[in-house]
Amino acid sequence: MNFPLNILKSAFSITFIGQVLLLNPLPSLALTVQEVPNPRKDYGGWVTDMAEIINESTEDRLNQMISELETQNGSEIAVVTVLETQPAATPKEFATKLFNYWGIGKKGEDNGVLFLVSVGDRRVEIDTGKGIQEILPDAKVSNLIDSKIIPEFKSGQFESGIVVGTTELVASLKTENNKVIKKMEIGTIVYVIFVLLLLVIVINFILRRNRGSNSGSNSGSNSGNNNRTSNSLRSRSSSSRSSSSYFGGYDSGSCSGGSSDSGGSSSSSGGSFGGGSSDGGGDGGSW
């Protein structure tokens, strides 16, 4: 007799819960790249920890490492943690979209890296700019993820895995860029030496030719030429003194006052990334 009544009660409960969910849906974890805080604009750093798996001291350490790298050769690394990457089709798609939305790396050099950790997807993605894919080819990135980062994540050591991964990325970009710079410096030195030797040969040839041409002239002609030259020099000297007096003793060195050379600093600490782009290079892994 109570059986139908229990069924009715259950049906009523299910209906009531369904109506409540329709009127008050559960909060969505869906995330778009536009909703990810840009650390360069937020506080001038390089780390955005939406998943809250990095403590403050570790975040400071990561920011310092990346800032030193960017100051040295202009490379940029963004470290981002999120709960999940939906509605993007894959974490990789989300990473590439975020990379290009922020413009990680310098414009025209594309020397940026995005280190993305999606906790809900249990996925890590490292996206690389086109300009550093020779330094960080996909195979090297894959090996870094599989051998250094994933083992730490599997044991729940997210901070350790992120620090190890970032340290390896910074070391690779520092070392390889220094090699390129040294090669360029050697090539420049060789080129300058070659040009100087060529100039010495040409000048020596011209001087010898002029001496041979002047040896056939008579002494009287030389004396007249010397007098004319002396008069010309005196005239120029007088004209120069007059010009100097007219302009109030103008000194060419004085025009440099108030001008400052920044020394070619590549720092983008003004509040944004440098405008780089990615074509989807890099790799990812799951734990």
Phi, psi and omega in degrees: 000324179279346185300308178300325181294321177295321178297317180297320179296318179296316180297319179296319180296315180297318179297317181297315180296321179298319179294321179297316180295324179293321181281328182228076183297153177295146180299138181271144176265005182302140185221134174252162182295333179292338183269353179278121181299131178279114184295330179294322180278327183289309184212012178078016181257199184231359187240132172236115185248076180288333180278351178056055178242005181238127178280170188296318181294322178292321178298319178297320180296317178296315180300320180294315180301313184289323178297319178297320177296313182296324178292324183288311185221008175087355179292146181234137176232128174251130177250122185227133172240137179224164177283320175198169186246006175294147014270012176299147183298321180216158174302326179297316179298318178299316182298313181294321178296316180295318178305309184284332177293319178279331183075052184289134184098168181277141179298131181087339178255330178051049185254046182247161177222137172247122178253102186250133176238119177251107186293315181295324178278351185051051188220140172241136178232134173241111182257134185242145175287158183297330185285347181239014182287344171284327178283319179239074177294162184304320182296321180292320178296317179299318179295321178298315181296312185290323187265334186247318189269308184302316178304322178291319181294323180297330179267008177082008182267074183294314180301313181300316180296320180292319179295315180298315180296315180295319180299317179295319179297314180298315181298318180296315182290324177294309185296310184292321178294325177295322177298317180296317180297317181297319178298318179295320180295317179298315179298321179294318179298314179300317181297316180297317179299318180297316181296318180296317178298318179297319179296319179299317180296315181295315181296319179298321178295316181296317180297316179297320181294319179294320178297320179294324181288324183282340184294338182272356182279152181277163185291328180295319179296319179298321181296318179295319179296322181295320179297316180295322179295319180296316178298320180296319180295317179298320180295318180293322180296318179295319180295321180295318179295321179296317181294320180295320179294322183295321183267013173073037177069039181303132178242124184299333181290336184290340184286347182277350180296138179085356178256134183230135177262126183286352178080013177074026181297135182261008186299135179249038184286005181288352175127014178199171173282173191273000178094022179283178181214164180226143174257017178095014178292163182108198182201176180215177179197157181246155176232000000 
